[in-house]
Amino acid sequence: MEGLIFSTNNSGNCVVVNYTNYDDVTVKFVETGYETKTRMGNLKLGKVKDYLHPSIYGKGILGEGFKQSDSQSYSFQLWKNMLKRCYSEVSFKKSPSYEQCLTSETFNDYQQFKTWCNSQLGFGNTGRELDKDILVKGNKVYSEDTCCFVPKEINLLLVKHDKGRGNYSLGVDYHKSRKQFRARCSDKHLGWFNTEIEAFNAYKTAKEYYIKSLANKWKDQIDPRVYDALMKYEVEITD
């Protein structure tokens, strides 16, 4: 029996490396080298899973030790949604900006992602969200070095709205009737200005002040790296 090769439904071929009896068969997957025990009946039906095979959106692996009950956990849903944003064609249609995003090798492995989550301040707290670009502005890679958990209020703070901003700088619009530029921040009117750059500078000052105020509001409940990044954050005209 040892050495026989069987095909599986979704994980490629595996080879029998040890046959004890019908209910105790050890197989090794050809592609990844992953070994697992199974029953002969499941093997013949192709119902053996390779937990090192990238079965989630072509990138994510469930990892050794994965249990079906894990699929109901918060960390698993978070992990799967992250991969969906980065690698799902359907997701790109709704959020085109994510088409450029990637995940690190560590985050591709659910077991490693779960371990990372459990070590992070704020993970599992109500209202906390996974963020990838506060620590590194403009970052496109979800990784253990660039991600953190932040309150929704902070996560929404730096979201870009390219579709709705029009043809002018961030926080600025133009009124033909007044022939002036208006600056607004968080729906608050900051004044009328004769030039676009003056209006943007007013927005920049107000936005950076608001960012720092939220950083101090949440200071004792967020990762110190997040606090430092927010206190140093600079709004740029190219944002």
Secondary structure, 3 states (H helix, E strand, C coil): CCCCEEECCCCCEEEEEEEEECCEEEEEECCCCCEEEECHHHHHHCCCCCCCCCCECCCEECCCCCCHHHHHCHHHHHHHHHHHHHHCHHHHHHCHHHHHCEECHHHHEHHHHHHHHHCCCCCCCCCEEEECCCCCCCCCEECCCCCEEEEHHHHHHHCCCHHHCCCCCCCEEEECCCCEEEEEECCEEEEEECCHHHHHHHHHHHHHHHHHHHHHHCHHHCCHHHHHHHHHCCCCCCC
